[in-house]
Amino acid sequence: ISISLAVAAIPEGLPAVVTIVLAIGVRRMAAHRGIVRRMPAVETLGSASVICSDKTGTLTQNRMTVVELKDASGPVPMHTEHGRQILDLASLCCNCTVSGKTIHGDPTEVAIVAAAPAEKNQLDALYPRIREIPFSSERKMMTTVHRLEGNRFRIISKGAPDILFTHCTNAAPRQNEEMASRALRVIGVAYRDVDFLPQRAEEMESGLTFCGLIGMIDPPRPQVKSAVELCKKAGILPVMITGDHAATAAAIAKQLGILDGNKRVITGTDLNALSQKELERNIYQYTVFARVSPEHKVRIVKAFQAHGEVVAMTGDGVNDAPALRAADIGCAMGISGTDVAKAASDMILTDDNFATIVAAVREGRGIYENIKKTVHFLLSCNIGEILTVFVSFLLRLPTPLLAIQLLWVNLVTDSLPALALGVEPIDKNIMDRKPIKPNESIFSGGMGYNILVEGCLIGTLSLLAYSIGRIYFDLDPSMPVIGRTMAFAVLS
């Protein structure tokens, strides 16, 4: 009897069924371009309540095209001498490689090199580069040094205009603001010719002459606007995090529906002025974070988590790894992502697309619902088995089910239907509901009560069948062969 009770009490098929359901979910997500690296992340996705996404390449297409040039006095046509000078200087300060008609490198630099009138390889041969101060997310600018005729040198800097202006003797902040407000990505170009090359980077990047602004467009991905609407409908807060200018970020965010109502934009400089407690208190005021560094991402994640939110965070660089680890679901970019970012993530987006995260959240919710169905089914069956065995024991009746029969019921007639429940299609209205709270019991919403009632019903019917078989059909009621057979058939 004790063995029978132990067999009845433990849902042997549950670990296998849950693992199979998660594995099938992982396969379905891979078909939707989301590769899950850790299986439990599938379930966590169903609870996601905030999605923090990079702008470039994730919300936008990452296909930069130069559309406008400006200097301090206004627009500069690309075919003029000054227009050619701006583009050629910027091209010299790019790390692209050109083979035939193909340009390889960062999308922003590829756009500049493609727009420059002079060929990159010819420019590099004419003005050989002798030194470079590389771009970094902290500096937001890059500087190269080139040798000129007569043993002179030209220092060229390009980068975020608001940062670059602080290194120049002249500036055009109004032009920068105007271009950024039209969702253009703006790159500033400045230079300085010297007879003697300063040794320190600070001296090299000071006293520059501002040359012009390059405006590029990176159009939003066509699927993202509908994905943002679906997020809001599902009770998920979409948040944009970018290194771009605040006006550019705001313009794109408005187009996509991320920035609306009374929501605001905050910059990395403003973030530095806020303590973590202040950020936590005001975090829901902002849906766009502009000019931020990867270190800010960790603060943003922790601020949302302090309110009990389940945060999904995208990232592609080495510096994004801490934020990807801090987030509940770290999503690395499959195309532009580094190996370090991928190793720190729970999921890899093979198409670098925001819409893929939303599709994965929908899949996660569906998997969670299917796991609930299998738990509901298996536990109600097990309660029925326990009642059948235990009530018979209390009434001093012969054992209604042998241990081997209970094992058969648990492993065959429980597990296979449970598996079928686990692969049911996702409810089409699943994104109309609010996110699942991470601390919410799986038995909430009346499920525990339903399991108990159904278990009692199964147990009562099985006992009834056993009693009828034992009393009316068995020759010897103390050896209830037919009674056990009927109880086994009804329970199955």
Rosetta blueprint (number, residue, H / E / L):
1 I L
2 S H
3 I H
4 S H
5 L H
6 A H
7 V H
8 A H
9 A H
10 I L
11 P L
12 E L
13 G L
14 L H
15 P H
16 A H
17 V H
18 V H
19 T H
20 I H
21 V H
22 L H
23 A H
24 I H
25 G H
26 V H
27 R H
28 R H
29 M H
30 A H
31 A H
32 H L
33 R L
34 G E
35 I E
36 V E
37 R L
38 R L
39 M L
40 P H
41 A H
42 V H
43 E H
44 T H
45 L H
46 G L
47 S L
48 A L
49 S L
50 V E
51 I E
52 C E
53 S E
54 D E
55 K L
56 T L
57 G L
58 T L
59 L L
60 T E
61 Q L
62 N L
63 R L
64 M L
65 T E
66 V E
67 V E
68 E E
69 L E
70 K E
71 D E
72 A L
73 S L
74 G E
75 P E
76 V L
77 P L
78 M L
79 H L
80 T L
81 E H
82 H H
83 G H
84 R H
85 Q H
86 I H
87 L H
88 D H
89 L H
90 A H
91 S H
92 L H
93 C L
94 C L
95 N L
96 C L
97 T E
98 V E
99 S E
100 G L
101 K L
102 T E
103 I E
104 H E
105 G L
106 D L
107 P H
108 T H
109 E H
110 V H
111 A H
112 I H
113 V H
114 A H
115 A H
116 A L
117 P L
118 A L
119 E L
120 K H
121 N H
122 Q H
123 L H
124 D H
125 A H
126 L H
127 Y L
128 P L
129 R E
130 I E
131 R E
132 E E
133 I E
134 P L
135 F L
136 S L
137 S L
138 E L
139 R L
140 K L
141 M E
142 M E
143 T E
144 T E
145 V E
146 H E
147 R E
148 L E
149 E L
150 G L
151 N L
152 R E
153 F E
154 R E
155 I E
156 I E
157 S E
158 K E
159 G E
160 A L
161 P H
162 D H
163 I H
164 L H
165 F H
166 T H
167 H H
168 C E
169 T L
170 N L
171 A L
172 A L
173 P H
174 R H
175 Q H
176 N H
177 E H
178 E H
179 M H
180 A H
181 S L
182 R L
183 A L
184 L E
185 R E
186 V E
187 I E
188 G E
189 V E
190 A E
191 Y E
192 R E
193 D E
194 V E
195 D L
196 F L
197 L L
198 P L
199 Q L
200 R L
201 A H
202 E H
203 E H
204 M H
205 E L
206 S L
207 G L
208 L E
209 T E
210 F E
211 C E
212 G E
213 L E
214 I E
215 G E
216 M E
217 I E
218 D L
219 P L
220 P E
221 R L
222 P L
223 Q L
224 V H
225 K H
226 S H
227 A H
228 V H
229 E H
230 L H
231 C H
232 K H
233 K H
234 A L
235 G L
236 I L
237 L E
238 P E
239 V E
240 M E
241 I E
242 T L
243 G L
244 D L
245 H L
246 A H
247 A H
248 T H
249 A H
250 A H
251 A H
252 I H
253 A H
254 K H
255 Q H
256 L H
257 G L
258 I L
259 L L
260 D L
261 G L
262 N L
263 K L
264 R E
265 V E
266 I E
267 T E
268 G H
269 T H
270 D H
271 L H
272 N H
273 A H
274 L L
275 S L
276 Q H
277 K H
278 E H
279 L H
280 E H
281 R H
282 N H
283 I H
284 Y H
285 Q H
286 Y E
287 T E
288 V E
289 F E
290 A E
291 R L
292 V L
293 S L
294 P H
295 E H
296 H H
297 K H
298 V H
299 R H
300 I H
301 V H
302 K H
303 A H
304 F H
305 Q H
306 A L
307 H L
308 G L
309 E L
310 V L
311 V E
312 A E
313 M E
314 T E
315 G E
316 D L
317 G L
318 V H
319 N H
320 D H
321 A H
322 P H
323 A H
324 L H
325 R H
326 A H
327 A L
328 D L
329 I E
330 G E
331 C E
332 A E
333 M E
334 G L
335 I L
336 S L
337 G L
338 T L
339 D H
340 V H
341 A H
342 K H
343 A H
344 A H
345 S L
346 D L
347 M E
348 I E
349 L E
350 T L
351 D L
352 D L
353 N L
354 F H
355 A H
356 T H
357 I H
358 V H
359 A H
360 A H
361 V H
362 R H
363 E H
364 G H
365 R H
366 G H
367 I H
368 Y H
369 E H
370 N H
371 I H
372 K H
373 K H
374 T H
375 V H
376 H H
377 F H
378 L H
379 L H
380 S H
381 C H
382 N H
383 I H
384 G H
385 E H
386 I H
387 L H
388 T H
389 V H
390 F H
391 V H
392 S H
393 F H
394 L H
395 L L
396 R L
397 L L
398 P L
399 T L
400 P L
401 L L
402 L L
403 A H
404 I H
405 Q H
406 L H
407 L H
408 W H
409 V H
410 N H
411 L H
412 V H
413 T H
414 D H
415 S H
416 L H
417 P H
418 A H
419 L H
420 A H
421 L H
422 G H
423 V L
424 E L
425 P L
426 I L
427 D L
428 K L
429 N L
430 I H
431 M H
432 D H
433 R L
434 K L
435 P L
436 I L
437 K L
438 P L
439 N L
440 E L
441 S L
442 I L
443 F L
444 S L
445 G L
446 G L
447 M H
448 G H
449 Y H
450 N H
451 I H
452 L H
453 V H
454 E H
455 G H
456 C H
457 L H
458 I H
459 G H
460 T H
461 L H
462 S H
463 L H
464 L H
465 A H
466 Y H
467 S H
468 I H
469 G H
470 R H
471 I H
472 Y H
473 F H
474 D L
475 L L
476 D L
477 P L
478 S L
479 M L
480 P L
481 V H
482 I H
483 G H
484 R H
485 T H
486 M H
487 A H
488 F H
489 A H
490 V H
491 L H
492 S L
